[in-house]
Amino acid sequence: MSVDQPQEQAVALRAFQQEKRQVWARDRDTGALLYLPDGRADGEVSPGVTWRSRTAEGRLLCPIPGCGPFARVVASPSRRHHFAHRSGADHARGTGPETLWHLSAKELLARWAAEEPTLRGWRVHIDDTPITVPDGWRRPDVLAVSPDGATRVAFEVQYSELTGEQWRERHGFYARAGVVDIWLFAHHGPQWRSRAATGSARRAELAHHDPRWAAAVGLRGLHQAMLQDGVTPLWLDPTARTVGTATALFAPAAPPCGRPSRLVRDPALYVLPPQQDFRACYVEADPLEECRIDLAAGELLTPARVRQRLEHERLLGDQAAARERLAALQEQRSRDNEVRRQQEQQRRREKAEAYAAEQEEAQRQADLRASQEQRRRDEERAAALARQQIPLLDQYPLLFNEGPAPAPPRKRGWWPIRRRRQR
């Protein structure tokens, strides 16, 4: 790093604040772009040569063609140190399709690529090396080529309007050409639309944030298409020499019973890229000097992306642990259900056995009563048969007596009584 850590952190916090002061100048003698660090207006451009003296000699030009030399270097305790134009300077002359920020961004990326350890020894080109395939060609803003020419990394700094379909087409072109393409968006213009994190414009995506993050930005169809394809949007601020990474805070939702866990927008556990349906996110700013190229993943690895990768691994570990806990809980529930099922089966068996015993006893009692009734009937039938075997003479001896039957007593009528009364 070129400056101490606290100053770099302060620069990162000031990034993406729509700073429009010019901090890049073109050396009239060499044609190279020079960067004025914040707070270094009274410092030296090179040993023995100060920024002020170089500017006073008219050797530091505005990077925009035809604009002319700067008038002075402005050093203020309340503002960023920057270059000031001469009176009547007109940036519209000779600018063409390029802008000051696009020029400075390409120069900044080329310098960084020349010093990046992964790309050390590679050839770095700015706007001068096209990439061709059978169905077309493209010329990237900055192209890094390995010494053997087998590996190429293209940097595209997008300042103009671009749709998600157009980005997919260009991304596919680089994939067919075997080139690693890294996209960075401007901190001005259509690719940067600041979003308020409070008030009526507050969104669920912006409800929780880290105060160290630089800004909140709206996500358009282009950024959502990149997120859908697994590419995290990045922004470049050439004034602060910082790279911004799309960032959001997530917490795992408590999963309903039997359902897998999912991510929700909630306060803070995991720092991850936004989801593809987010309409806004935060930008975490890191100094460009701390960024590295990951050729295997094909991306610019900012410290924020390193943190997101670690957070993603932690999330996967937590989700695996949650799945294990859920599986253990389900297994325990299965065991408990099996125990309850066996207990219920045992209860039902005992109830069935008790019912069967009751039915058996009731049947035994019914059989006993039936047998007693049958025995009574049999005895009565036997007695009746036995009576039938006794002669009638023995049964009714009076009916078979040989003497005359006694005369029945004579009854007296009523007429004697009447006669006595008449007498």
C-alpha positions as CSV (number, residue, x, y, z in Angstrom):
1,M,0.0,0.0,0.0
2,S,1.2,3.5,-0.8
3,V,-0.1,5.2,2.3
4,D,-0.7,4.1,5.9
5,Q,-3.8,2.0,6.8
6,P,-5.9,4.7,8.6
7,Q,-5.6,7.0,5.6
8,E,-6.5,4.2,3.2
9,Q,-9.6,3.5,5.3
10,A,-10.5,7.2,5.3
11,V,-10.2,7.2,1.5
12,A,-12.4,4.1,1.2
13,L,-15.0,5.8,3.4
14,R,-15.0,8.9,1.2
15,A,-15.4,6.7,-2.0
16,F,-18.5,6.9,-4.1
17,Q,-19.6,10.2,-2.7
18,Q,-20.0,11.7,-6.2
19,E,-16.7,13.6,-6.0
20,K,-16.2,15.6,-9.2
21,R,-13.0,17.4,-8.4
22,Q,-10.2,16.5,-10.8
23,V,-7.3,14.6,-9.2
24,W,-5.8,13.2,-12.5
25,A,-3.4,15.2,-14.7
26,R,-1.5,14.4,-17.8
27,D,2.2,15.0,-17.8
28,R,3.0,17.2,-20.8
29,D,6.4,15.7,-21.3
30,T,5.7,12.0,-21.0
31,G,2.0,11.9,-21.7
32,A,1.4,9.7,-18.6
33,L,-1.5,10.3,-16.3
34,L,-0.6,11.3,-12.8
35,Y,-2.7,10.9,-9.7
36,L,-2.8,13.4,-6.9
37,P,-3.4,11.6,-3.6
38,D,-5.6,13.3,-1.0
39,G,-3.7,15.6,1.3
40,R,-0.6,15.6,-0.9
41,A,-1.0,19.0,-2.7
42,D,2.2,20.2,-1.1
43,G,4.0,16.9,-1.7
44,E,6.3,15.8,-4.5
45,V,5.5,14.4,-7.9
46,S,9.0,13.0,-8.1
47,P,12.1,13.6,-6.0
48,G,12.7,17.3,-5.9
49,V,9.7,18.2,-8.0
50,T,6.5,19.3,-6.2
51,W,2.9,19.3,-7.5
52,R,2.7,23.0,-7.2
53,S,5.8,23.8,-9.1
54,R,4.9,21.3,-11.8
55,T,1.5,22.9,-12.1
56,A,2.9,26.5,-12.1
57,E,5.2,25.6,-15.0
58,G,2.1,24.5,-17.0
59,R,3.4,20.9,-17.3
60,L,0.3,19.3,-15.8
61,L,-2.6,19.1,-18.4
62,C,-6.2,18.3,-18.0
63,P,-6.6,14.7,-19.3
64,I,-9.5,15.7,-21.6
65,P,-7.9,16.5,-25.0
66,G,-7.9,20.2,-25.9
67,C,-8.6,21.5,-22.4
68,G,-5.1,22.8,-21.6
69,P,-3.0,23.0,-18.5
70,F,-4.3,23.3,-14.9
71,A,-3.9,26.7,-13.3
72,R,-3.0,25.5,-9.7
73,V,-3.3,22.9,-7.0
74,V,-6.0,23.5,-4.4
75,A,-5.2,22.4,-0.8
76,S,-8.1,22.8,1.6
77,P,-8.6,21.2,5.1
78,S,-12.3,20.8,4.3
79,R,-12.1,19.6,0.7
80,R,-10.2,17.0,-1.2
81,H,-7.0,18.3,-2.7
82,H,-7.4,18.7,-6.5
83,F,-6.4,20.5,-9.6
84,A,-8.1,23.8,-10.6
85,H,-8.6,24.9,-14.2
86,R,-7.8,28.2,-15.7
87,S,-10.6,30.6,-16.1
88,G,-12.8,29.8,-19.1
89,A,-11.7,26.2,-19.5
90,D,-14.2,24.2,-21.6
91,H,-14.3,20.5,-21.1
92,A,-16.7,20.0,-24.0
93,R,-14.0,20.7,-26.6
94,G,-12.5,17.5,-28.1
95,T,-13.9,15.1,-25.5
96,G,-15.6,12.8,-28.0
97,P,-17.1,9.7,-26.5
98,E,-14.5,9.5,-23.7
99,T,-15.0,11.2,-20.4
100,L,-12.5,12.2,-17.8
101,W,-13.6,9.5,-15.5
102,H,-13.4,6.8,-18.2
103,L,-9.9,7.9,-19.1
104,S,-8.7,7.9,-15.6
105,A,-10.4,4.6,-14.7
106,K,-8.6,2.8,-17.6
107,E,-5.3,4.4,-16.6
108,L,-5.8,3.4,-13.0
109,L,-6.7,-0.2,-13.9
110,A,-3.7,-0.5,-16.2
111,R,-1.3,0.7,-13.5
112,W,-2.8,-1.6,-11.0
113,A,-2.7,-4.6,-13.4
114,A,1.0,-3.9,-14.0
115,E,1.8,-4.2,-10.3
116,E,-0.7,-6.9,-9.3
117,P,1.2,-10.0,-8.2
118,T,-0.9,-12.5,-10.2
119,L,-0.4,-10.5,-13.4
120,R,3.3,-9.6,-12.8
121,G,5.2,-9.9,-16.0
122,W,2.1,-9.7,-18.2
123,R,1.7,-7.2,-21.0
124,V,-1.0,-4.6,-20.3
125,H,-2.8,-2.8,-23.2
126,I,-5.2,0.1,-23.1
127,D,-7.6,0.4,-26.0
128,D,-5.2,-1.0,-28.5
129,T,-5.6,-4.8,-28.7
130,P,-8.8,-6.2,-30.2
131,I,-10.1,-9.7,-29.4
132,T,-11.5,-11.6,-32.4
133,V,-13.6,-14.7,-32.8
134,P,-15.2,-16.1,-36.0
135,D,-18.5,-14.2,-35.3
136,G,-17.1,-10.8,-34.4
137,W,-14.5,-8.8,-32.4
138,R,-14.3,-6.5,-29.4
139,R,-11.7,-4.2,-28.0
140,P,-11.6,-4.2,-24.2
141,D,-10.7,-1.0,-22.3
142,V,-7.8,-2.8,-20.6
143,L,-6.3,-6.1,-21.6
144,A,-3.7,-8.1,-19.7
145,V,-1.9,-10.9,-21.6
146,S,0.3,-13.5,-20.0
147,P,3.9,-13.9,-21.3
148,D,3.0,-17.0,-23.3
149,G,-0.2,-15.4,-24.6
150,A,-2.3,-18.3,-23.4
151,T,-4.3,-16.4,-20.8
152,R,-5.9,-13.1,-21.2
153,V,-7.9,-10.9,-18.8
154,A,-10.1,-8.1,-20.2
155,F,-11.3,-5.2,-18.0
156,E,-14.4,-3.4,-19.1
157,V,-15.2,-0.1,-17.4
158,Q,-18.8,0.6,-18.2
159,Y,-20.0,4.2,-18.0
160,S,-22.7,4.2,-20.7
161,E,-26.1,2.6,-20.6
162,L,-26.1,-1.2,-20.9
163,T,-28.9,-3.8,-20.6
164,G,-28.8,-7.2,-19.1
165,E,-29.2,-8.9,-22.5
166,Q,-26.3,-6.8,-24.0
167,W,-24.1,-7.7,-21.0
168,R,-24.9,-11.4,-21.4
169,E,-24.0,-11.2,-25.1
170,R,-20.7,-9.5,-24.4
171,H,-20.0,-11.9,-21.5
172,G,-20.7,-14.8,-23.8
173,F,-18.4,-13.3,-26.4
174,Y,-15.4,-13.3,-24.0
175,A,-16.3,-16.8,-22.9
176,R,-16.2,-18.1,-26.5
177,A,-12.8,-16.3,-26.9
178,G,-11.4,-17.9,-23.8
179,V,-10.9,-14.5,-22.1
180,V,-11.6,-13.7,-18.5
181,D,-13.8,-10.6,-18.4
182,I,-14.0,-8.4,-15.4
183,W,-16.7,-5.7,-15.4
184,L,-16.6,-2.5,-13.3
185,F,-19.2,0.2,-13.4
186,A,-18.9,3.9,-13.1
187,H,-19.6,5.9,-9.9
188,H,-21.4,8.5,-12.1
189,G,-24.1,8.2,-14.7
190,P,-26.7,5.5,-15.5
191,Q,-24.7,2.8,-13.7
192,W,-24.8,4.5,-10.4
193,R,-28.1,5.7,-8.9
194,S,-27.9,6.4,-5.2
195,R,-30.7,5.2,-3.0
196,A,-31.6,6.6,0.4
197,A,-31.4,4.2,3.3
198,T,-34.0,6.0,5.4
199,G,-37.3,7.8,4.9
200,S,-39.9,7.1,2.3
201,A,-37.3,5.5,-0.1
202,R,-36.3,2.9,2.4
203,R,-36.4,-0.7,1.1
204,A,-36.3,-4.0,2.9
205,E,-32.9,-4.5,1.2
206,L,-31.5,-1.4,2.9
207,A,-33.1,-1.9,6.3
208,H,-29.9,-3.1,8.0
209,H,-26.3,-2.1,7.1
210,D,-22.8,-1.6,8.4
211,P,-22.0,2.1,9.0
212,R,-18.6,1.5,7.4
213,W,-20.1,0.9,4.0
214,A,-19.7,3.6,1.5
215,A,-23.2,4.1,0.0
216,A,-26.5,2.6,-1.1
217,V,-27.1,2.1,-4.8
218,G,-30.1,0.9,-6.9
219,L,-29.8,-2.3,-8.8
220,R,-31.0,-2.3,-12.4
221,G,-31.8,-5.1,-14.8
222,L,-28.1,-5.3,-15.8
223,H,-27.0,-5.9,-12.2
224,Q,-29.8,-8.3,-11.6
225,A,-28.8,-10.3,-14.7
226,M,-25.2,-10.5,-13.4
227,L,-26.4,-11.7,-10.0
228,Q,-28.6,-14.3,-11.7
229,D,-25.5,-15.6,-13.6
230,G,-23.4,-15.7,-10.4
231,V,-21.4,-12.5,-11.0
232,T,-21.2,-9.9,-8.2
233,P,-21.4,-6.3,-9.6
234,L,-18.4,-4.0,-8.9
235,W,-18.0,-0.3,-9.1
236,L,-14.9,1.8,-9.6
237,D,-14.2,5.2,-8.2
238,P,-11.0,6.5,-9.9
239,T,-11.0,9.6,-7.8
240,A,-10.6,7.6,-4.6
241,R,-8.9,4.6,-6.3
242,T,-11.4,2.3,-4.7
243,V,-13.6,-0.7,-5.9
244,G,-17.1,-1.1,-4.5
245,T,-18.7,-4.5,-4.1
246,A,-22.4,-5.1,-4.0
247,T,-23.2,-6.2,-0.5
248,A,-26.3,-7.1,1.6
249,L,-26.9,-8.4,5.1
250,F,-28.8,-11.7,5.6
251,A,-29.9,-13.8,8.5
252,P,-31.2,-17.4,8.2
253,A,-34.9,-17.6,8.9
254,A,-36.2,-20.1,11.4
255,P,-37.4,-22.9,9.2
256,P,-41.0,-24.1,9.6
257,C,-41.3,-27.8,10.7
258,G,-40.3,-30.0,7.8
259,R,-39.3,-27.2,5.5
260,P,-35.7,-26.2,4.5
261,S,-34.2,-23.0,5.8
262,R,-34.0,-19.9,3.5
263,L,-32.5,-16.5,3.6
264,V,-34.5,-13.5,4.6
265,R,-33.7,-9.8,4.7
266,D,-33.1,-9.3,8.4
267,P,-30.4,-7.8,10.6
268,A,-27.1,-9.1,10.4
269,L,-25.5,-12.4,10.5
270,Y,-24.1,-13.1,7.0
271,V,-22.5,-10.5,4.7
272,L,-23.3,-11.8,1.2
273,P,-24.0,-10.5,-2.4
274,P,-27.5,-9.3,-2.9
275,Q,-30.1,-11.7,-4.3
276,Q,-31.1,-11.3,-7.9
277,D,-34.5,-9.8,-7.1
278,F,-33.1,-7.1,-4.9
279,R,-33.8,-3.5,-6.1
280,A,-31.0,-2.0,-4.1
281,C,-27.9,-2.9,-2.1
282,Y,-25.0,-1.4,-0.2
283,V,-21.6,-0.8,-1.6
284,E,-18.6,-1.9,0.4
285,A,-15.5,0.1,-0.7
286,D,-12.0,-1.3,-0.7
287,P,-8.7,0.3,-2.0
288,L,-7.8,-1.0,-5.4
289,E,-4.3,-1.9,-4.2
290,E,-5.8,-4.5,-1.9
291,C,-7.7,-6.3,-4.7
292,R,-6.4,-9.4,-6.5
293,I,-7.3,-11.4,-9.6
294,D,-8.7,-14.8,-9.1
295,L,-8.1,-16.5,-12.5
296,A,-9.8,-19.7,-11.5
297,A,-13.0,-18.0,-10.6
298,G,-12.6,-15.3,-13.3
299,E,-13.3,-12.3,-11.0
300,L,-11.7,-9.4,-9.3
301,L,-11.2,-10.5,-5.7
302,T,-11.8,-7.5,-3.5
303,P,-11.5,-7.8,0.3
304,A,-15.2,-7.6,0.5
305,R,-15.5,-10.6,-1.9
306,V,-13.1,-12.5,0.3
307,R,-15.3,-11.8,3.3
308,Q,-18.4,-12.8,1.3
309,R,-16.7,-16.1,0.4
310,L,-15.9,-16.8,4.0
311,E,-19.4,-15.8,5.1
312,H,-20.8,-18.1,2.4
313,E,-18.7,-21.0,3.7
314,R,-19.8,-20.2,7.2
315,L,-23.4,-20.1,6.0
316,L,-23.0,-23.5,4.2
317,G,-21.5,-24.9,7.4
318,D,-24.4,-23.5,9.5
319,Q,-26.9,-24.8,7.1
320,A,-25.3,-28.2,7.2
321,A,-25.3,-28.1,11.0
322,A,-29.0,-27.0,10.8
323,R,-29.8,-29.9,8.5
324,E,-28.0,-32.3,10.8
325,R,-29.9,-30.9,13.8
326,L,-33.2,-31.1,11.8
327,A,-32.3,-34.7,10.8
328,A,-31.5,-35.5,14.4
329,L,-34.8,-33.9,15.5
330,Q,-36.7,-35.8,12.9
331,E,-35.0,-39.0,13.9
332,Q,-35.8,-38.4,17.5
333,R,-39.4,-37.6,16.5
334,S,-39.5,-40.8,14.5
335,R,-38.2,-42.8,17.5
336,D,-40.8,-41.1,19.8
337,N,-43.5,-41.7,17.3
338,E,-42.4,-45.4,17.0
339,V,-42.5,-45.7,20.8
340,R,-45.9,-44.1,20.9
341,R,-47.1,-46.3,18.1
342,Q,-45.9,-49.4,20.0
343,Q,-47.5,-48.2,23.2
344,E,-50.7,-47.6,21.3
345,Q,-50.5,-51.0,19.8
346,Q,-49.9,-52.6,23.2
347,R,-52.8,-50.6,24.7
348,R,-55.0,-51.7,21.8
349,R,-53.9,-55.4,22.2
350,E,-54.6,-55.3,26.0
351,K,-57.9,-53.7,25.3
352,A,-58.7,-56.3,22.7
353,E,-57.6,-59.1,25.0
354,A,-59.7,-57.7,27.9
355,Y,-62.7,-57.4,25.5
356,A,-62.1,-60.9,24.3
357,A,-61.9,-62.2,27.9
358,E,-65.2,-60.4,28.7
359,Q,-66.8,-61.8,25.6
360,E,-65.5,-65.3,26.5
361,E,-66.9,-65.0,30.1
362,A,-70.2,-63.7,28.8
363,Q,-70.4,-66.6,26.4
364,R,-69.5,-69.0,29.1
365,Q,-72.2,-67.6,31.3
366,A,-74.7,-67.7,28.5
367,D,-73.7,-71.3,27.7
368,L,-74.1,-72.2,31.4
369,R,-77.5,-70.7,31.6
370,A,-78.5,-72.4,28.3
371,S,-77.3,-75.7,29.7
372,Q,-79.2,-75.3,32.9
373,E,-82.3,-74.4,31.0
374,Q,-81.8,-77.4,28.8
375,R,-81.3,-79.6,31.8
376,R,-84.5,-78.3,33.4
377,R,-86.4,-78.9,30.2
378,D,-84.9,-82.4,30.0
379,E,-85.9,-83.2,33.6
380,E,-89.5,-81.9,32.9
381,R,-89.6,-84.0,29.8
382,A,-88.3,-87.0,31.6
383,A,-90.9,-86.5,34.4
384,A,-93.6,-86.2,31.8
385,L,-92.5,-89.4,30.2
386,A,-92.3,-91.1,33.5
387,R,-95.8,-90.1,34.3
388,Q,-97.0,-91.5,31.0
389,Q,-95.6,-94.9,32.0
390,I,-97.7,-95.1,35.2
391,P,-101.2,-96.9,34.7
392,L,-104.2,-94.7,34.8
393,L,-105.6,-96.9,37.6
394,D,-102.7,-96.0,39.8
395,Q,-103.0,-92.4,38.8
396,Y,-106.7,-92.0,39.3
397,P,-108.0,-94.8,41.6
398,L,-111.3,-93.2,42.3
399,L,-112.2,-93.4,38.7
400,F,-111.9,-97.1,38.6
401,N,-113.8,-97.9,42.0
402,E,-116.4,-100.9,41.4
403,G,-119.1,-99.9,44.1
404,P,-122.0,-97.7,43.3
405,A,-121.4,-94.1,43.3
406,P,-122.9,-92.3,46.2
407,A,-125.9,-90.2,45.3
408,P,-125.3,-86.5,45.4
409,P,-126.9,-84.7,48.2
410,R,-130.4,-83.4,47.5
411,K,-130.8,-79.7,47.5
412,R,-133.8,-78.1,49.0
413,G,-135.6,-75.6,46.8
414,W,-137.1,-72.4,47.9
415,W,-140.6,-73.3,47.8
416,P,-140.7,-74.9,51.3
417,I,-139.5,-71.7,52.7
418,R,-142.3,-69.8,50.9
419,R,-144.9,-72.2,52.2
420,R,-143.8,-71.6,55.8
421,R,-144.0,-67.9,55.3
422,Q,-147.5,-68.2,53.9
423,R,-148.5,-70.2,57.0
